[in-house]
């Protein structure tokens, strides 16, 4: 006898570390990247020294944001702003600024 199988369709597909949804919109990918980056950022805040924090940011957050960054070229501004929020949170951590301090000038002068 033949065994019948039912197809299971997934709403989200992960391919080479990039998350695609059924509409091929960047929302699923941006949500995944920002959640992973903020998770690592919360862990990095507990690091012992500033030098250790710099190394961990480069290893976990910068690499995550740089991976497949060619995909970002067609993203809507709203999705790019979510990715920018990760960079601003990293800048606050590196410069030891309060939670909602403006980091635009500080990013340009110190970190770039």
N, C-alpha and C positions, 0 to 999 in steps of 0.2 A: 504494500500500500504506500501511497505517496503521503508524505507529511506536509501539511499546509502550514505556512508561516505567515504571520502578519507583519507588515512593514511598520516599523516604528520611526516616526519622523521627529526629529529634534528641532526645537526652536532656535537653538544656538549651536554653532559648530566651532571647534577649536582646531586651527590648522597652523602649524609652525609657531604656536604661541600667540596667534592673532585670533580674536574672537569675532566671528561673523554671525549675524542674525539673518532671518529670512528675507529681510528687505535690503540687506547689505548696507544698513545705516551704521555710522560709527558709534552710536550710543552704547552698544554692548561692549565694544572694545575699549572705549574711553572709561566706562564704568569699571571694567576689569582692571585697567592700568591704574586708575586713580585709587581704587580700593587697595590694591597690592602696595602701591607706593605709600599711602597713608599708614598702612599696617606696618611697613618697615620703618617709616618715620617715627611712629610711636615707640618702636623698639630701640631705635637709634638714640632717642632722647635720653635713654637710660645709660648711654655709654659713659665711660669714665672720664675721658679727656676730649678736648676739642680735636686733636689730631686723629683720634680713633673715630670720632663722628665724621670727619672729612673722608676718611677711607671708606667707611660704611656707606655714606651717601653716594660716593662714586661707584661703589660696587653694586648696591642694590637699587638705588633710585635713578641715577643718571643712565645706567645701562638699560633699565626698563623703559625709560622715556626715549632713548635713542634707538631702540630696537624697532625696526620697520617704520622709522619716522617718515619715510617717503609717502606712507599712507595718509599722513596729516595734511597733505597739500590740498585735498578736496573737502576737508572737514568744514562744517559750519562753524562760525565764530563762537557760538555757544559751547560747542564741544572743545574747541581750543582753549577757551577760558577755563574750563574745568581742568585741563592739563596745566595751564598756567598757574592755577591755584596750588598745585603740587610744588612748582618751582618757587613760588612765593613762601610757602610753608618751610621749604628747605632753607631759603635765604634767612628767614626769621630764626631758624635753629642755628645756622652757622654764625650769624651776627649777634646772637643772644638778645633778640628784640622781643618785646611783649607780643601777645597773641594776635592783635589786630593792628599792629603798627604798619605804617606805610614803608614799603621796601623798595620802591622804584629807584630812588636816588642811590640808596645803599647798594642795591644790586649792581647798578651801573658802575659805581665808584670802586667798590671793594671786591666784588665777586666776578665781574666780567673780565 
